[in-house]
Amino acid sequence: MDCKLAVSLMHDYLDNDLADPQQLELQKHLLDCADCRNYFEKLEHTDMLLYSLTHHATKPSDDLTERIMGMLPQPKRQKAWVKWVRNHPALTAAALFLVVMLFSTISFWSQDTQLVVKSDEFEKLVIEGDTVIIPPDQIITGDITVENGKTKVYGQVNGNVTVIDGELFQASTSHIAGQVKDIDRAMDWIWYKISTLFTDAAYR
């Protein structure tokens, strides 16, 4: 028997799990090999020490156990909303996106007071201060969007007319072929921006 095999069998020998033939071979090797014999004596001493500690040690008192447990840091209780966020990451991200978009859009809507006019036939419009006028003798082809101003329609519009945060006046002589949208509230403004964004994305 070589030393490597002898060392691997020592633990089984101490636990009485070794077959008789292997026990005899190990004992013979320990008689012939001083190094393995020294190692076995140390291992045997350690095994006896562990046995004595586990079988003769006194059980700690309940008071000592309570004091030790009391000194340990208490686990932090997880708040209910934190648990909900961790369990619903997609809904949380969507809600945060909507909140950010809502506040940014309302802020922009409340601060922007400059007149903005969008039309493919801008030269046919008459602008006086914050008022956009479509004269009775003009025919506008396409959509018209007026932001932060008054809109007076006397002529004909072959398209949609959208007035954002302003006033719309439509004379009896006027004709608008498309839809008329009067947006003057924050939620209407948000919905208009969202629908415009998706419409522009679809036609790009």
Backbone as numpy.savetxt, mean C-alpha at the origin, in Angstrom:
# Nx Ny Nz CAx CAy CAz Cx Cy Cz
38.40 -50.23 14.47 37.55 -49.03 14.47 38.44 -47.79 14.47
38.12 -46.83 13.58 38.91 -45.59 13.56 38.31 -44.59 14.54
39.05 -43.50 14.79 38.65 -42.50 15.79 37.37 -41.77 15.40
37.18 -41.50 14.12 35.99 -40.76 13.68 34.72 -41.56 13.98
34.76 -42.84 13.69 33.61 -43.69 13.98 33.39 -43.82 15.47
34.49 -43.92 16.24 34.37 -44.06 17.69 33.69 -42.84 18.30
34.07 -41.64 17.85 33.46 -40.41 18.38 31.98 -40.36 18.05
31.60 -40.81 16.86 30.19 -40.78 16.47 29.34 -41.74 17.27
29.97 -42.79 17.86 29.21 -43.78 18.62 29.15 -43.48 20.12
29.93 -42.50 20.58 30.04 -42.25 22.02 28.70 -41.82 22.62
27.95 -40.94 21.94 26.67 -40.45 22.48 25.67 -41.58 22.62
25.62 -42.44 21.60 24.70 -43.59 21.68 25.12 -44.55 22.80
26.40 -44.65 23.00 26.90 -45.53 24.07 26.46 -45.02 25.44
26.56 -43.67 25.65 26.16 -43.08 26.92 24.66 -43.17 27.13
23.89 -43.20 26.05 22.43 -43.30 26.16 21.95 -44.74 26.14
22.88 -45.69 26.14 22.54 -47.11 26.11 21.74 -47.49 24.86
22.04 -46.83 23.75 21.36 -47.12 22.50 22.26 -47.86 21.51
23.36 -48.33 21.98 24.32 -48.97 21.09 24.22 -50.50 21.22
24.28 -51.18 20.10 24.20 -52.65 20.11 25.44 -53.24 20.80
25.29 -54.45 21.32 26.38 -55.08 22.08 27.67 -55.23 21.29
27.63 -55.66 20.03 28.90 -55.79 19.29 29.62 -54.45 19.15
28.85 -53.38 18.89 29.48 -52.06 18.74 30.00 -51.55 20.08
29.29 -51.88 21.18 29.80 -51.49 22.50 31.17 -52.12 22.76
31.30 -53.41 22.42 32.58 -54.08 22.64 33.69 -53.48 21.79
33.37 -53.16 20.52 34.38 -52.56 19.65 34.79 -51.19 20.17
33.81 -50.39 20.65 34.13 -49.06 21.17 34.97 -49.16 22.43
34.62 -50.09 23.33 35.40 -50.25 24.56 36.84 -50.67 24.24
37.02 -51.55 23.28 38.36 -51.98 22.88 39.16 -50.81 22.31
38.46 -49.98 21.50 39.15 -48.82 20.91 39.57 -47.83 21.98
38.71 -47.61 23.00 39.05 -46.67 24.07 40.25 -47.16 24.89
40.39 -48.46 25.01 41.56 -49.01 25.72 42.84 -48.77 24.94
42.75 -48.81 23.63 43.94 -48.68 22.79 44.27 -47.23 22.43
43.23 -46.30 22.43 43.45 -44.91 21.96 43.29 -43.94 23.11
44.40 -43.29 23.50 44.37 -42.36 24.63 43.57 -41.11 24.31
43.65 -40.61 23.07 42.93 -39.38 22.70 41.42 -39.59 22.78
40.96 -40.69 22.25 39.52 -40.97 22.29 39.07 -41.23 23.72
39.95 -41.88 24.51 39.60 -42.14 25.91 39.44 -40.84 26.68
40.34 -39.86 26.47 40.22 -38.54 27.13 38.95 -37.81 26.69
38.67 -37.88 25.41 37.47 -37.22 24.89 36.22 -37.86 25.49
36.21 -39.21 25.59 35.06 -39.91 26.14 34.85 -39.58 27.61
35.93 -39.43 28.36 35.81 -39.09 29.79 35.21 -37.71 29.96
35.62 -36.76 29.12 35.05 -35.40 29.19 33.57 -35.43 28.81
33.27 -36.19 27.79 31.88 -36.29 27.35 31.02 -36.94 28.42
31.55 -37.95 29.07 30.82 -38.64 30.13 30.61 -37.72 31.32
31.61 -36.91 31.65 31.50 -35.97 32.76 30.42 -34.91 32.46
30.42 -34.43 31.25 29.41 -33.44 30.84 28.02 -34.02 30.89
27.88 -35.26 30.45 26.58 -35.91 30.45 26.06 -36.10 31.87
26.92 -36.45 32.79 26.52 -36.61 34.18 26.13 -35.28 34.81
26.86 -34.21 34.44 26.54 -32.88 34.97 25.16 -32.43 34.50
24.87 -32.63 33.23 23.56 -32.26 32.70 22.46 -33.08 33.36
22.71 -34.33 33.60 21.72 -35.18 34.24 21.39 -34.69 35.65
22.43 -34.30 36.37 22.22 -33.83 37.74 21.46 -32.52 37.77
21.72 -31.65 36.81 21.01 -30.36 36.77 19.54 -30.54 36.45
19.26 -31.45 35.53 17.87 -31.61 35.09 17.04 -32.44 36.06
17.68 -33.24 36.89 16.91 -34.12 37.79 16.90 -33.67 39.24
17.81 -32.76 39.60 17.89 -32.36 41.00 17.71 -30.86 41.22
17.53 -30.13 40.14 17.37 -28.69 40.30 16.00 -28.39 40.90
15.95 -27.40 41.78 14.69 -27.01 42.41 13.85 -26.18 41.46
12.57 -26.35 41.55 11.65 -25.61 40.69 11.54 -24.17 41.18
11.65 -23.18 40.28 11.53 -21.78 40.71 10.14 -21.51 41.26
10.09 -20.62 42.23 8.81 -20.28 42.86 7.92 -19.52 41.89
6.61 -19.57 42.18 5.66 -18.83 41.35 5.91 -17.34 41.40
6.34 -16.85 42.56 6.62 -15.42 42.72 7.76 -14.99 41.82
8.81 -15.81 41.74 9.95 -15.48 40.89 9.53 -15.49 39.42
8.71 -16.45 39.06 8.25 -16.52 37.68 7.43 -15.29 37.30
6.55 -14.86 38.22 5.73 -13.68 37.95 6.58 -12.42 37.83
7.62 -12.31 38.70 8.49 -11.13 38.63 9.27 -11.09 37.33
9.76 -12.24 36.89 10.50 -12.28 35.64 9.59 -11.94 34.46
8.38 -12.49 34.45 7.44 -12.18 33.36 7.03 -10.73 33.37
6.94 -10.13 34.59 6.58 -8.72 34.68 7.66 -7.80 34.17
8.92 -8.25 34.23 10.03 -7.43 33.74 10.16 -7.46 32.22
9.55 -8.46 31.60 9.62 -8.55 30.15 8.76 -7.47 29.51
9.19 -6.88 28.37 8.38 -5.85 27.70 7.08 -6.44 27.17
6.00 -5.72 27.39 4.69 -6.19 26.95 4.54 -5.98 25.44
3.97 -6.96 24.75 3.76 -6.78 23.31 2.76 -5.66 23.05
3.06 -4.87 22.03 2.18 -3.75 21.68 0.90 -4.29 21.03
-0.22 -3.75 21.50 -1.50 -4.17 20.93 -1.72 -3.45 19.60
-1.99 -4.23 18.60 -2.17 -3.67 17.27 -3.54 -2.99 17.17
-3.54 -1.77 16.69 -4.78 -1.04 16.53 -5.62 -1.68 15.42
-6.93 -1.52 15.56 -7.85 -2.18 14.63 -7.67 -1.66 13.21
-7.47 -0.34 13.06 -7.35 0.21 11.71 -6.06 -0.24 11.04
-4.99 -0.45 11.83 -3.74 -0.94 11.25 -3.94 -2.36 10.71
-4.66 -3.17 11.47 -4.93 -4.54 11.02 -5.77 -4.52 9.75
-6.76 -3.62 9.68 -7.60 -3.54 8.50 -6.79 -3.14 7.28
-5.88 -2.15 7.46 -5.04 -1.69 6.35 -4.17 -2.83 5.84
-3.60 -3.62 6.75 -2.74 -4.73 6.33 -3.52 -5.82 5.63
-4.78 -6.00 6.00 -5.60 -7.04 5.38 -6.23 -6.59 4.07
-6.29 -5.28 3.82 -6.92 -4.76 2.60 -6.00 -3.73 1.92
-4.84 -4.14 1.42 -3.91 -3.18 0.82 -4.44 -2.51 -0.44
-5.17 -3.25 -1.26 -5.68 -2.68 -2.51 -6.72 -1.59 -2.23
-7.66 -1.87 -1.32 -8.67 -0.87 -0.98 -8.04 0.36 -0.33
-7.02 0.14 0.49 -6.34 1.26 1.13 -5.67 2.16 0.10
-4.99 1.54 -0.86 -4.32 2.33 -1.91 -5.32 3.12 -2.74
-6.44 2.49 -3.06 -7.47 3.18 -3.84 -8.07 4.34 -3.06
-8.31 4.13 -1.76 -8.88 5.20 -0.93 -7.91 6.37 -0.82
-6.64 6.08 -0.62 -5.64 7.14 -0.52 -5.55 7.92 -1.83
-5.61 7.20 -2.94 -5.57 7.87 -4.25 -6.74 8.82 -4.42
-7.93 8.36 -4.04 -9.12 9.20 -4.18 -9.05 10.42 -3.27
-8.54 10.24 -2.04 -8.43 11.37 -1.11 -7.46 12.41 -1.64
-6.29 11.95 -2.10 -5.30 12.88 -2.64 -5.84 13.61 -3.85
-6.50 12.87 -4.75 -7.06 13.49 -5.95 -8.16 14.48 -5.58
-8.97 14.13 -4.57 -10.05 15.01 -4.15 -9.53 16.34 -3.64
-8.56 16.28 -2.71 -8.04 17.51 -2.13 -7.26 18.35 -3.15
-6.49 17.67 -4.00 -5.73 18.43 -4.99 -6.64 19.09 -6.00
-7.73 18.39 -6.38 -8.66 18.95 -7.35 -9.46 20.10 -6.75
-9.91 19.93 -5.50 -10.65 21.02 -4.84 -9.77 22.24 -4.67
-8.51 22.01 -4.31 -7.58 23.13 -4.15 -7.40 23.87 -5.47
-7.21 23.09 -6.54 -7.05 23.71 -7.85 -8.32 24.43 -8.28
-9.46 23.79 -8.01 -10.75 24.37 -8.40 -11.03 25.69 -7.68
-10.63 25.78 -6.40 -10.93 26.97 -5.61 -9.94 28.10 -5.87
-8.73 27.78 -6.32 -7.71 28.81 -6.50 -7.67 29.38 -7.91
-8.07 28.59 -8.91 -7.95 29.02 -10.30 -9.14 29.91 -10.66
-8.90 31.19 -10.87 -9.96 32.14 -11.22 -9.73 32.79 -12.58
-8.73 32.31 -13.30 -8.43 32.90 -14.60 -9.38 32.36 -15.67
-9.83 33.24 -16.55 -10.72 32.84 -17.63 -9.97 31.94 -18.62
-10.59 30.80 -18.91 -10.02 29.84 -19.87 -11.09 29.49 -20.89
-10.76 29.63 -22.17 -11.70 29.34 -23.24 -11.06 28.33 -24.18
-11.80 27.25 -24.46 -11.32 26.21 -25.38 -12.31 26.06 -26.52
-11.81 26.24 -27.75 -12.66 26.11 -28.93 -11.77 25.96 -30.16
-12.25 25.19 -31.14 -11.51 25.03 -32.39 -11.67 26.24 -33.30
-12.69 27.05 -33.03 -12.93 28.26 -33.83 -12.94 29.47 -32.91
-11.81 29.68 -32.28 -11.67 30.74 -31.29 -11.90 32.12 -31.91
-11.54 32.27 -33.19 -11.63 33.58 -33.84 -13.06 34.05 -34.03
-14.04 33.15 -33.93 -15.44 33.53 -34.11 -16.07 34.00 -32.80
-15.34 33.88 -31.69 -15.87 34.27 -30.39 -15.52 35.72 -30.09
-16.36 36.36 -29.29 -16.11 37.72 -28.83 -15.92 37.65 -27.31
-14.78 38.15 -26.82 -14.48 38.10 -25.39 -14.42 39.52 -24.86
-15.26 39.79 -23.89 -15.31 41.10 -23.22 -15.12 40.88 -21.73
-13.90 41.15 -21.25 -13.59 40.92 -19.83 -13.63 39.44 -19.50
-14.57 39.07 -18.62 -14.73 37.66 -18.26 -15.94 37.03 -18.93
-16.40 37.64 -20.02 -17.59 37.17 -20.72 -17.23 36.72 -22.12
-17.67 35.52 -22.48 -17.46 34.97 -23.81 -18.80 35.02 -24.56
-18.80 35.67 -25.72 -20.03 35.88 -26.48 -19.93 35.15 -27.81
-21.01 34.43 -28.13 -21.14 33.81 -29.45 -22.17 34.64 -30.21
-21.74 35.48 -31.14 -22.65 36.40 -31.82 -23.74 35.67 -32.60
-24.86 36.34 -32.84 -25.99 35.69 -33.53 -25.69 35.29 -34.97
-24.69 35.93 -35.60 -24.40 35.61 -36.99 -23.30 34.56 -37.16
-22.90 33.92 -36.03 -21.80 32.96 -36.08 -22.30 31.53 -35.87
-21.67 30.60 -36.58 -21.92 29.16 -36.41 -20.60 28.52 -35.98
-20.58 28.01 -34.77 -19.37 27.40 -34.22 -19.46 25.89 -34.40
-18.47 25.32 -35.06 -18.42 23.87 -35.25 -17.45 23.27 -34.23
-17.95 22.39 -33.40 -17.12 21.78 -32.37 -17.55 22.20 -30.98
-16.88 21.67 -30.00 -17.22 21.94 -28.60 -16.60 23.25 -28.11
-17.26 23.85 -27.11 -16.76 25.07 -26.47 -16.74 24.83 -24.97
-15.64 25.17 -24.34 -15.51 25.06 -22.88 -15.04 26.40 -22.34
-15.79 26.91 -21.36 -15.45 28.20 -20.74 -15.30 27.97 -19.24
-14.14 28.33 -18.70 -13.88 28.19 -17.28 -13.73 29.57 -16.63
-14.39 29.74 -15.48 -14.27 30.95 -14.66 -14.73 32.19 -15.42
-15.86 32.08 -16.09 -16.37 33.23 -16.81 -17.82 33.05 -17.21
-18.40 34.11 -17.76 -19.77 34.08 -18.24 -19.80 33.71 -19.72
-20.84 33.02 -20.12 -20.98 32.61 -21.51 -22.36 33.03 -22.01
-22.37 33.77 -23.11 -23.63 34.21 -23.71 -23.70 33.67 -25.12
-24.74 32.85 -25.36 -24.89 32.20 -26.65 -26.06 32.85 -27.39
-25.73 33.52 -28.50 -26.76 34.12 -29.37 -26.83 33.39 -30.71
-25.70 32.79 -31.11 -25.64 32.12 -32.41 -25.86 30.63 -32.30
-25.18 29.88 -33.17 -25.37 28.44 -33.28 -24.08 27.72 -32.93
-24.22 26.63 -32.16 -23.07 25.80 -31.78 -23.37 24.37 -32.17
-22.59 23.85 -33.11 -22.74 22.45 -33.53 -21.79 21.58 -32.70
-22.10 21.49 -31.45 -21.26 20.74 -30.51 -21.75 20.94 -29.10
-20.94 20.60 -28.13 -21.29 20.76 -26.71 -20.80 22.10 -26.19
-21.53 22.63 -25.19 -21.13 23.85 -24.50 -20.99 23.51 -23.02
-19.78 23.70 -22.49 -19.51 23.40 -21.09 -19.04 24.67 -20.40
-19.73 25.03 -19.31 -19.37 26.21 -18.52 -18.99 25.74 -17.13
-17.76 26.04 -16.74 -17.23 25.59 -15.45 -17.04 26.79 -14.54
-17.70 26.74 -13.39 -17.60 27.81 -12.40 -17.90 29.17 -13.03
-19.05 29.25 -13.67 -19.44 30.50 -14.32 -20.93 30.54 -14.55
-21.35 31.39 -15.47 -22.78 31.55 -15.76 -23.01 31.35 -17.25
-24.15 30.76 -17.56 -24.51 30.51 -18.96 -25.82 31.21 -19.29
-25.78 32.01 -20.36 -27.00 32.67 -20.85 -27.22 32.21 -22.28
-28.42 31.71 -22.55 -28.74 31.21 -23.88 -29.95 31.98 -24.41
-29.72 32.73 -25.48 -30.80 33.55 -26.04 -31.79 32.67 -26.80
-32.97 33.23 -27.04 -34.01 32.49 -27.75 -33.62 32.23 -29.20
-32.73 33.06 -29.73 -32.31 32.89 -31.12 -31.17 31.88 -31.26
-30.65 31.40 -30.14 -29.48 30.50 -30.19 -29.91 29.05 -30.44
-28.92 28.26 -30.85 -29.17 26.83 -31.06 -27.88 26.07 -30.71
-28.02 25.10 -29.80 -26.88 24.27 -29.40 -27.23 22.83 -29.75
-26.45 22.26 -30.68 -26.76 20.92 -31.15 -26.39 19.84 -30.14
-25.37 20.08 -29.36 -24.91 19.07 -28.41 -25.46 19.28 -27.02
-24.72 18.81 -26.04 -25.13 18.92 -24.65 -24.67 20.24 -24.05
-25.44 20.70 -23.06 -25.09 21.91 -22.31 -24.77 21.50 -20.89
-23.55 21.77 -20.45 -23.10 21.38 -19.11 -22.72 22.63 -18.32
-23.37 22.79 -17.20 -23.09 23.92 -16.31 -22.51 23.34 -15.01
-21.21 23.45 -14.84 -20.52 22.84 -13.69 -20.07 23.96 -12.74
-20.64 23.95 -11.54 -20.26 24.99 -10.59 -20.12 24.44 -9.17
-19.91 23.14 -9.03 -19.71 22.54 -7.72 -18.47 21.67 -7.75
-17.87 21.50 -6.59 -16.60 20.79 -6.51 -16.72 19.35 -7.02
-17.78 18.63 -6.65 -17.90 17.24 -7.07 -18.14 17.12 -8.56
-18.93 18.07 -9.12 -19.12 18.07 -10.57 -17.80 18.33 -11.28
-17.01 19.21 -10.69 -15.70 19.54 -11.26 -14.79 18.31 -11.26
-14.81 17.58 -10.16 -13.97 16.39 -10.06 -14.41 15.36 -11.09
-15.71 15.12 -11.18 -16.19 14.14 -12.14 -15.88 14.57 -13.57
-15.99 15.86 -13.84 -15.66 16.36 -15.17 -14.20 16.11 -15.50
-13.29 16.37 -14.55 -11.87 16.16 -14.76 -11.57 14.68 -14.99
-12.22 13.81 -14.21 -11.97 12.37 -14.35 -12.44 11.89 -15.71
-13.67 12.28 -16.10 -14.21 11.83 -17.38 -13.40 12.39 -18.54
-12.91 13.63 -18.41 -12.08 14.22 -19.44 -10.75 13.49 -19.57
-10.19 13.12 -18.41 -8.92 12.41 -18.40 -9.03 11.08 -19.12
-10.10 10.31 -18.81 -10.25 9.00 -19.44 -10.62 9.13 -20.91
-11.36 10.19 -21.27 -11.71 10.39 -22.68 -10.48 10.72 -23.50
-9.63 11.61 -22.93 -8.39 11.97 -23.64 -7.47 10.76 -23.79
-7.42 9.92 -22.75 -6.56 8.74 -22.78 -7.06 7.74 -23.82
-8.39 7.65 -23.97 -8.95 6.68 -24.90 -8.69 7.05 -26.36
-8.61 8.35 -26.66 -8.44 8.81 -28.04 -7.00 9.13 -28.41
-6.06 8.89 -27.47 -4.64 9.13 -27.79 -4.05 7.93 -28.52
